[in-house]
Amino acid sequence: MKTVEKILHSIKRQGALSTKTLADECGITTMGIRQHLQAMKEDGLVDFDDIRAKVGRPARQWSLTEKGHKHFSDSHNELAVSLMESVRNVFGDEGVERVIRQREQKTLTQYRDAIKDCLNLQAKLETLAYLRDSEGYMAELKQEGDSFILIENHCPICFAASKCPALCQSEKNIFQTLLSDDYQVVREEHIIKGQRRCTYRVSSRP
């Protein structure tokens, strides 16, 4: 992977990062990473904020611009939206709902088959994160106390979901149905609402 791609992927997955951190992750000098970042800034892919520190110079944090985020966009988004609009024009809103339900059931079947041998919640979520990552969601799993956080740093259906919000609700429905009513799935961050990622907190019901 080229250095520019490494930078984009690191920031996409982790959020704003310092020059030093990016240099360490890419395995090059801070001088080298600064040259890449400056070129990427001129191309409109990244920008920075200088965060004031209690002591010393402000810490420069690099983040993706809107153009930088679009670098990860699915090239089939326009086609997906066009197809959904065609279904709505021919079959109405009920037709769109049927298409979404069918997609939901197909995805559920695939995920259930993948986690059928998992013995506990963590194993199920690790498998789910792996599946979502392979589908382009740049997914990872973290544990916070008694809860697990499923993180999706990218949404390959974001453009389509912005035109058809039911797709987003369907994603959450899939997770909740997959894990059963023993667990609660709460979306805490949402790309559609302007946040940089989607996160889902999974915890046992009280």
C-alpha positions, 0 to 999 in steps of 0.5 A: 500500500502506498504511503498516501493510502496508508495515511488515508486509511489510518486517519479513516480508522482512528480519527485525527492523528498527529504527524508523529503517529502517522510517521510511526504507522507508515514507517517513515521519518516525520520530515517525510510524512510532512511532505506527504501531508502537505501534498495531500492538503494541497489536493484537498484530502486532509486538513489540520487543527493545532490543538493547544497544549498546556505546555509547549507548542500546539499539537497538530492533528490531521483529519480527512476532509470531505474529499478525503472521506469520499476517497472511500466511497462506493463507486456503485452508489449512484447505481444503487440509488437509481435502482431504489428510485426505480423500484419506488416509481414502479412499486411504491414505498411498499416495494422499497420496503420489500426489497430492504426486508429481503436484503435484511433476511439474506444478510441475516442468514449469512451472518447466522451461518457464520456465528453458529459455532461461536460459544459466547457474545465476544466470539459472535461479535468478533466474527461479525466485525470480521464479516463487516470489515470484509464487506468494506465497513472498516469494522473493528471491535472494542470492549468497554467494561461490560459492553462491546463497541462495534465500530464501523469507520466507513459505510459503503452504502452511505450515499444510498442510506442518505437517500433511503434512511430505512437502510440504516435502520435495517442495519441496526435491525440485523444486529439486534435480531442476530444477537437476540433479545438477550442483548441490547444494541444501541447506535451511539455514533452515526455517519449519516448524522455527520459523525466520522463513523458508526458505532454500536454498543452491545450490552446485556439487557438488565 
